[in-house]
Amino acid sequence: MLKPLATDKWNYAMAAHLLNRAGFGGTPEEIQKLADMGPDQAVSSLIDFENVPDNTPNPDWARPDAEEIIKFREAIRNTTDPQQRRMLQQEQQKLIQQRMMELRGWWMQRMAKGPRPFQEKMVLFWHGHFATSVEKVRNPYYMWRQNELFRRLATGNWLMLLTEAGKDPAMLVWLDQAQSRKDHPNENFAREVMELFALGEGHYTEKDIAEGARALTGWSLEPDQQKYVYRPRIHDDGSKTYLGRTGDLDGDDVIETIVSQPQAAKFITAKLWNYFAGQEPSMELTNALAAVFRGNGNNFKPFLRAMFRSEEFYSDDIVRNQVKSPVQWLIGSVRMLECDLPPTLVSWGMVRQLGQDLFAPPNVKGWDGGVTWITTNTLLTRYNDAQSLVEGTMPQLTAGDFAKKPGGGGGGKLEKALQRVRMGGVKLDHILTPDERADKDALVASLQNRLFQARLAPDQQQALHDFLDSKTRLNDADIITCIRLMMSTPEYQVT
């Protein structure tokens, strides 16, 4: 299995499939460029992203700021006036909300306009895999730092990533590992690192969870310095038996033992296949994927290169059969239509309404994905958002769409802020030639190529032609409506 796709089968449609899955889609020119490269160079151009300069500046506040944290904490702790305490807490909450909104905008801009789409697609995968929410973490710097961790190790080594993810401050707070000590081991991370992150259910025992929690004691957090710290005095240095390994094991031993299990390679490669291919791999394919991964020292890049070159990845049951996530829908639309990403408040409101609130996944399992993205309500919302995006009109967002929570917002101030927002819309002269705007057949053909990289079904094409034929002469409003109608088809919801 995993035989490379023959060069003579590489074409525009295959290049579009690669860019849609290993990125967020793109323009016809970008797709054609990949098609002209051939499969090897096309894959390399995406996954060897370290060769592409990325000078995106970090948010101004994205650095350890112990003085600010200590100032708030001590002021709240030392005040005896309940009203003053509430004011300080509200000030702190406002700062969290402001910075989290900036962080969401910063990341979505990287996805929409950044030079390394595959890197950002991997960051999105790891964010869903190591699902961590600001609702509990309540620290924008920690959330940014974790996001950067996923970016730095996006295609690196599994042992290194799993270890650093476990020692990440946001994770230490999220799964309570920072509170674990030898007299009261906390089992949350010890359980989830096996069940959700690396092995899956059925490949460990409750005894392994308890022994792993003992071994992980000592992994802690220094809040004043905002970083991981090992505290030997709270580590249980007794003998443990974990996944068949016995000794005075510590947290690093736990992660090493997990990654050494054959199941660890099967679990993570199958999840990556599902993320990029859109369906669970067969047992035969799972074994083949894991063999490539282990054969390359549990390093992700060689595995990903083999996956994106494989015949299986370009099979008929894979191409155009994956439901777009809300982020994929929004970012992909922006990239294909070559328009601006809506202002951060609006973009966040859109994807949140559609079920994917960045930096606030629903639980430790992350988002279910797949067909769960589509419900009667979210499908209607996608259609309405398509209209907003192409026309440059405000979507139907109100303060009620934004929960009052860390990193969120709410209330009258948000409604007023929404009223001040201005949208851009699609610039038709940028994506269509004068001939395409004047000729109905050329218009439909061009938009099909841009939005679907394929032809619509005959009845859908006929419906579009019926609409256009009702117009004596096409104007910009008619063309915008045509784009909106195309984006409101079932076919546009998949990639």
Disulfide bonds with the S-S distance in Angstrom:
none
